[in-house]
């Protein structure tokens, strides 16, 4: 049996940095906001990250609207410190924890200001004039189908379940994937004593240094983001040739010169070098061909080789997991991504925040999305109401 929940101007789904930023900005322009979070605390996904993980982006460019990240957390903020920052940031925001949203429906009577109905697993039903979905771009760990995987005798796990530490010391580990999560896992595995670490690479990633000539790569990316994409691609390729060594002798060819095209087209951000380049140069991490399939005791690669790792870690990405919740609203494309860019209303009173993939920093982009949602609300509130003539 459903039980009524109070009405709000806005319901924000998700209490990660994107949801908190959106709530903060909407409250700032005078909206009543309720945040529904399925976890027991804010930033639940950040709490699950392995110890020692740090942001790739610099502190001064990673703060959410209205509150800079404290200087005491250093230049590159640790995930545990970011959680503390987000806890403080959430002060004054009405967050209902343990509220798993099960349905979002648009009311037929669009003349009613409460145009949306949001139901949760505990039976509560909320009414709101607008909804913001901020459940996160990397929500559900994804392991692709590969022939023979179910019968493989070694240990397999997704990189999200890799907690660091020495549980794989002395073992041979194959990491499937070559993005930031794969590079960070490889670096941590070497540091904690894995016997041998290989990375199965399907598409050569773009690798960027964290700083170039004393300037953060994030600042450089922000400056380049305003350029025509072909020029930005060319400049990024030149910069890579000047700052990242040629690793082709270590079986990692230089990527095609399309860094910014890949961000926009494939939603694929470059790998930030946190030590992976040195480890590949030294032979402590070995790139190999992509995985084709598995046997009971081996991993088959696309070049015909077979490996016999003790552990296979899949750094193969995440899915949004929105189809079941929003599939009937027409706001998702055929791949389950939001049809409209973050902060732009997909339909009247419905928008996303935190789903824009950018080379300029995820937290920075979330802050920009949140400000734009609030700006739209401020403009709508300031618009003159239509005049009706009495009889």
N, C-alpha and C positions, 0 to 999 in steps of 0.2 A: 504494500500500500504506500502510495506516495504521500509525502508530507510537505507542506508548503515551506519555501524559503523566502527570505525578504527580497524585495525588488531592489535593483540597482540601476544606475545609468549604464555602467559597464561591468561586464564579467570578464575577467582575465583568467585564462586557463593555463596554469603553470606558474610556479614561484621560483624559477631560475632567474638568471640575470635579465633575460629578455622580458619576462613577465613582470618582474619588480620594476624595471625601468619604465615599462608602459604604464603600470599603475601609478608610479611616482609622477609622471608627466601629466596623466589625466587628472589626478588629484590636484595638481598645481593649477590647472585651468578650471577647477571648480566642479569636477564630476565626482559622483558617488561611485566608488569602485570596490568590487569584491573580487578577491583572488582565490581561485580554487586549486588546491595542490594535493595530488594523490599521496605524496610522501608525508613523513612526519616532521619535516623541517624544510626551510628554504634551501635551495641549491643542492638538492639531494644527489644529483648526478656528479657534482663536483666533490662531494664527500666520498664518493666511491672510487675516485682516482687513486692510483698508487702513490705511496709516500714519496715525496721529493719531486713530484711533477711541478713544473713551472710554466707560466705563460710564455709564449713566444713573443708577445707584444710588450712594449715598454709600459711601465706603470702610468706615466703621465698621459698616455693616449688610450688607456683602458678603463678609465673611470666611467661610471654611469651618470646620467644627468643629475646635477645638483650636489654631487659629492665626489671629490677626488679621492683616489686610493691613498692612504697614508704613506708618507715618505719612509716610515720605519720598515715597510715591507720590502724595500729595495727596488732595484731597477726592473727585475723580472720576478713577478710576484709568484710565490708558491701557492699551490692549490689550497692548502690549509689556511693560509692567510687570506686568500680570496673569499673563502667561506666565512671567515670572521667579518670581513668587510661587508659581505652581502647580508649577514645577520644584522649588522648595525644599520645597513641601508633600508632594511625592511621595517624598521621602527616607524610606527604610525600608519602602516599599510594593513588593511584588514585581510588576513590570510586564513582560510579555513583548511587546516591540514586533514589528511585522511579522506579527502573528497575526490574520489575517482569519477571523472565525468564519463557517463555512459551514453548520453545523447545530446545533440544540439539541434534544435528544430526551430524553423522560422514559422511564426504564427501567421495564419491565413489572413487575419484581420489586420492589414498593414496600417490602418488608421490608429490602432492602439499604439501608444508610445513604447510599451513593452513588447517589442517585435520578436524577441527571441526567448525560447524556453530551454533551460539547461538542467538536465537531470543528473544525479549522482548515484553511485552504487548503494549508498545508505538510504535511498528513498527520497532524498530532498529534491525539490524542484524549484529552480530560481527563474525569475523573470528579469529581463534587461532590455534596454533599448539597443545596446550594441554588445558585441562579443569580440574579444581579441584572443586568438589562439597563439600561445607562446610555449608550446610543449617541447620545443627543442629540435634542432636539425638532426642531431645525432642521438636518437632516442632508443632504438631497438637494435642490438647487435645483429649483424648479418653474416652468415656463412653461406657461400654459394653452393649450389649442387655440383658435386664432382663425382664422377663414376668411381665406385668402390670405397668411398669414404666411410660408409657405415661399417664396412668389414675390416677397416684398418686396425691393427693391433696396438699401435702406439697411442700415447696420450694426445688428445686434441682439445683445444679451447680457443675461444675468441679472445682477442687482445684486451677486451674490457674486463676479463676475468684474471688477467695477469697482474698480480699485486706487487710484483717486485720481490726483493729478498733473494734468498739462496736456494729456493726449492728446486731449481734446475741446475745447480752447480754440478759440474762434472758430466753433464748430459749434452748430447747433440740436439740442437734445436733448429728447426726450419720455420722461418716466418714467411707467411704467404701474404704478399703485399709490399708496397714500397712507398707508402705515404708517411705522414708525420708519426702516426701511431706505430707503424712498423719500425721507423728509424729510432724512435725513443725506446721501444722494447728491445731492439738489438743492442743499443748502447747500454741499457740497464743489464741485459743478460751478460754481456762481456764483463761489466764491472763486478758482477756478483759470481763470476767463476764458471759460466757455462763452458763446456769443453770445446764446442765448435758451433758457430752461428752462421746460418745461411739465410739469404733473403731471396725468395722467388719473385722475380720482377717481370710483369707483363708489359708495362709501359714505363719507359725511363722517366723518372720524376724530374721536375725542375728543382734544383737545390739552391738555396740562397743563404748567404751568411747573415748572422743576426745583426752585425754592424759592419759598415764599410767606411773606412776613413773617419771613424769616430761618430758616424751618423747611423742611427738605427735603420734597419731595412724597412721597418714599418713606415718611417718618415719618408724614405725614398719611394715606397710603394704609393703612399698618399699623393706625393707630387706627380708620379707617373700616371696615376689613375685618371687625371684630367686630360691626358693626351689622347689623340686618335689611337685606336687599339693596335693598328699595324705599326705605328711608331713606338708605342709602348712595348710591343713584342720585340722589336729590333733592339731597343735600348736595353731591355732586360737580358737579351741574348749577349750583347756586348759586355754588359756588366758581369754576367756569369763567366764568360771567357776570361775576364780579367781577375776574377776573385775565386773561382772554383776550379780546381785542377781537373785535367782530363783523366777520367777514371776508366777509359775504354780498355786499358791493359788489365784492369781488374773486372772485366766483363760487364761494365756499366757504361754504355755509350752515352755520348752527349745527347740531351733531348732535342727534339725539333724546336726551332725558335718561335714558340707560340705560347709563352707563359700566360699572358693576359687573355688570349683567345681560349686557352684551356680552362681558365677560371670561369669565364663567362659561358662557354659552350658546355663544358663537362662538369662544372661545379667542383673543380679540382684545384686546391690551393698548393703552392710550392712547399717543399720540405725545408724547414728551418734547420740549419746545421747546428746540432747540439753535441757534436762529436762524431757523427756518423762518417763524415768524409775522412777523417784521420783513421778511423777503424777500418774503412775499406782500403785505404792506401796501405795500411800495415798488414792487411790480410786477416785481420781478426773478425771481420764480417765479410762474407763472400757472396756477391750477387750470383744468382743462377737463373736459368730459364723459368718460365711460368709453369705452374702445375697443370698437368693434363688429367691425372687421375691417381687412384690408389690401388694397391694390392694389399693382401693381408699383412705384409711386412715391409712394404716399400712405397715410395712416392714416385710416380712417373712424371717426368718433365716433358715439355713440348719439343726439346731437342733430342729426345730418345734416351737420355740418361735416367738412372734410377738412384734415389737416395734412400738411406735407411735411418732416419732421425728417430730419436727417442720421443721427441715432443714436436708437435706441429701447432704453431700459434697463428690463427687467422687474423690478420690485420686488414680485413676485407670490407670495412665500412659499416655503416649503420643505415637503418631505414627510418622514415618519419613515423610510420605506424598510424596514419590518420584515416586510412580508407574506411575502416569500420565505424569510425566516429563521424566523419564528415562526408562519406561517400555519396550520400543522396542529395547534397546541397549544390553540386555543380561547381565547387570551388577548387577541386583538385584536377590535375591533368592525368593522362593515362599512366604516368609513372608514379603517381601519388604525391607529386610536388604541388604546392600552391600555384594556381593558375596566374595569379597576380603577384607582383613583387610585394615584399613585406612593406607594410605601412599603407598600401593602397587598398581601398575597400574592394573586396571581391564581389560582394553584393552589398546593398545598402545596410550599413550597421554591422558589417562583418569584415575583420581584417586579421592579418598575421603579423607577428613581430618575431624576429630572430631566425628567419629562414633565408636571408640573403647571404650568399657565399661571396666573400670579398677578400682580395689580397691585402686589404688595408687593416685587417684586424676584426675578429668576430665581435668582441665586446664593444669596440668603437662603432661598428655597424649597428649593433643592437641599440645603442644609445641614439644614433641618428634615426633609426626606424621609430623609436618611441617618441622622439621629439616631433616627428612628422605626423604621427597619429594625433598627438595633442594639438598640433598646429591646425589640422583639419577641423578638429572640434572647436577650437577658438574662432576660426573663420565662420563656421556654421552658426555658432552662437551669436556672432556679431552681425550676421546677415539680417536685413530688414524683413519683418514678417509681412506676408501679403495682406493688402487692405481689402476688407469686405464691406460692401455698402449695405446699410440697413434699409428696410422697406419703409 
